[in-house]
Amino acid sequence: MANLSSKKIAILSETGFEEVELTSPMEALKQAGATVEVVSPQKEKIKAMKDHEWSIEIPVDKHISEAKADDYDGLVLPGGVINPDQLRLNDEAISFIKDFFEAGKPVAAICHGPQSLITAGVVEGRNLTSYPSIKTDLINAGANWTDQEVVVDQGLVTSRNPNDLPAFNRKMCEEFAEGVHEEQKA
């Protein structure tokens, strides 16, 4: 497994994230030695969804207004239906995402997470995957969509659903360990 002991990673999420798509990558990152912060437009905590029901709450470490991509080495975008839809409407969240791409820093998005990337304008010409229901949205935004458990494109890691988490977590940690990807710079 990759050593991320010198890395600080942001997980950007709103309420309505798919529980395991935040908790599993967070645990993988911590096991690899990374410092992980949950960044959100919410101030204190965000609530998860599990099996179409509300579940656990996760504390927010940093409000989006105080977060800067310069402070982090990588970004994770969990899925869930509500979470990315809310992030897409938040200008600060979209700017935060864009800043990672402009700096060439690795980004990992799973399930519906890539919806935020469409709004950020960073998918055109990129190879990626997602939950099947947003395939057409990604293609219409110029992405090259494929149905694979994990797709890596110059620092951008994407996966389809919770079943892909082992491969997603492994590739996410590898890309974060590699650091800046010059080819990713928007």
C-alpha positions in Angstrom: 0.0 0.0 0.0 1.1 3.6 -0.7 2.6 5.6 2.1 0.7 8.9 2.5 2.2 10.0 5.9 3.2 13.3 4.5 -0.1 14.0 2.7 -3.2 16.0 3.7 -6.4 15.0 1.9 -9.7 16.8 1.7 -13.0 14.9 1.4 -15.6 17.4 0.0 -19.1 16.5 0.9 -22.6 17.7 1.6 -25.3 16.0 3.6 -26.7 13.1 1.6 -23.5 11.3 0.8 -23.5 7.5 0.4 -22.1 6.4 3.8 -19.6 3.8 2.7 -18.3 6.0 -0.2 -17.0 8.5 2.4 -16.1 6.2 5.3 -14.2 3.6 3.3 -11.9 6.0 1.4 -11.4 7.9 4.7 -10.3 4.8 6.4 -8.0 3.7 3.6 -6.4 7.1 3.6 -5.9 7.1 7.3 -4.4 3.5 7.2 -2.0 4.8 4.6 -0.9 7.5 7.0 -2.7 10.5 5.5 -4.2 13.4 7.4 -7.8 13.6 6.3 -10.2 16.6 6.7 -13.9 16.6 5.8 -14.7 19.9 4.1 -18.3 21.0 3.6 -20.7 23.9 3.0 -22.2 22.6 6.3 -20.6 24.0 9.5 -20.7 21.2 12.0 -21.7 17.8 10.6 -23.1 16.1 7.5 -25.5 13.2 7.4 -25.1 10.0 5.4 -27.5 7.9 3.4 -27.4 4.1 3.6 -29.8 1.8 1.8 -32.0 4.8 0.9 -32.3 5.8 4.6 -30.6 8.5 6.7 -27.8 7.0 8.7 -24.7 8.3 10.5 -23.4 11.8 11.0 -19.8 12.8 10.2 -18.2 15.8 11.8 -17.1 18.6 9.5 -13.4 19.6 10.0 -13.5 22.7 7.8 -16.1 24.9 6.3 -15.8 25.4 2.5 -15.3 29.1 3.0 -12.1 28.4 5.0 -10.7 25.7 2.8 -8.1 26.2 0.1 -6.8 23.6 -2.4 -3.3 24.8 -1.6 -3.6 23.3 1.9 -4.2 19.8 0.5 -2.5 17.2 -1.6 -5.6 15.5 -3.0 -9.4 15.6 -3.1 -12.0 12.9 -2.6 -15.6 13.3 -3.9 -18.0 10.7 -2.4 -21.2 9.8 -4.2 -24.8 9.5 -3.1 -27.6 11.2 -5.1 -28.1 14.3 -2.9 -24.5 15.2 -2.0 -23.1 15.9 -5.5 -26.4 17.6 -6.6 -26.0 20.0 -3.7 -22.3 20.6 -4.3 -23.0 21.5 -7.9 -25.1 24.5 -6.7 -22.4 25.8 -4.4 -20.0 28.2 -6.1 -17.3 27.8 -3.4 -17.4 24.0 -3.7 -17.0 24.2 -7.5 -14.2 26.7 -7.2 -12.5 24.4 -4.7 -12.7 21.5 -7.1 -11.4 23.5 -10.0 -8.4 24.6 -8.0 -7.3 21.0 -7.6 -7.4 20.5 -11.3 -5.6 23.8 -12.0 -2.8 22.7 -9.7 -2.6 19.2 -11.1 -3.4 17.6 -7.8 -5.0 14.2 -7.8 -8.8 13.9 -7.4 -10.9 10.7 -6.7 -14.6 10.6 -7.3 -17.0 7.7 -7.0 -20.6 6.9 -8.0 -22.5 10.2 -8.5 -19.4 12.2 -7.3 -18.3 13.0 -10.9 -21.5 15.2 -11.3 -19.6 17.9 -9.5 -16.8 17.6 -12.0 -19.2 18.4 -14.8 -20.2 21.7 -13.2 -16.5 22.4 -12.5 -15.9 22.0 -16.3 -13.0 19.5 -15.9 -14.3 16.4 -17.6 -13.9 17.2 -21.3 -11.6 14.8 -23.0 -11.0 12.8 -19.7 -11.4 9.1 -19.3 -13.7 8.2 -16.4 -16.5 6.1 -15.1 -19.4 6.7 -12.7 -22.7 5.4 -11.6 -24.5 4.4 -14.9 -27.3 7.0 -14.4 -25.0 9.9 -15.0 -23.2 8.3 -17.9 -25.1 10.4 -20.5 -24.4 13.7 -18.5 -20.7 12.9 -18.5 -20.6 12.0 -22.2 -22.5 15.2 -23.0 -19.9 17.2 -21.1 -17.2 15.7 -23.3 -15.9 12.8 -21.1 -14.9 9.4 -22.4 -17.1 7.1 -20.2 -16.3 3.4 -19.8 -18.0 0.8 -17.6 -15.0 -0.4 -15.4 -14.6 -0.8 -11.7 -11.9 1.9 -11.6 -10.5 4.3 -14.3 -7.4 6.4 -13.8 -6.6 9.3 -16.1 -3.6 11.4 -15.1 -4.4 11.8 -11.5 -8.2 11.5 -11.8 -9.6 8.3 -10.2 -13.2 7.3 -10.7 -15.3 4.3 -9.9 -19.0 3.3 -10.3 -20.4 2.2 -7.0 -19.6 0.8 -3.5 -18.7 -2.6 -4.9 -15.7 -0.9 -6.6 -14.3 0.5 -3.3 -11.4 -1.9 -2.9 -10.0 -1.0 -6.4 -11.0 2.7 -6.0 -9.2 3.0 -2.6 -6.1 1.3 -3.9 -5.8 3.5 -7.0 -6.8 6.6 -5.0 -3.9 6.0 -2.6 -1.5 5.3 -5.4 -2.4 8.5 -7.3 -2.2 10.6 -4.1 1.2 9.2 -3.3 2.4 10.2 -6.8 1.4 13.8 -6.1 1.0 16.5 -8.8 0.2 15.3 -12.3 1.3 18.0 -14.7 -1.0 16.5 -17.4 -4.1 17.1 -15.2 -3.6 20.8 -15.0 -6.7 22.5 -16.4 
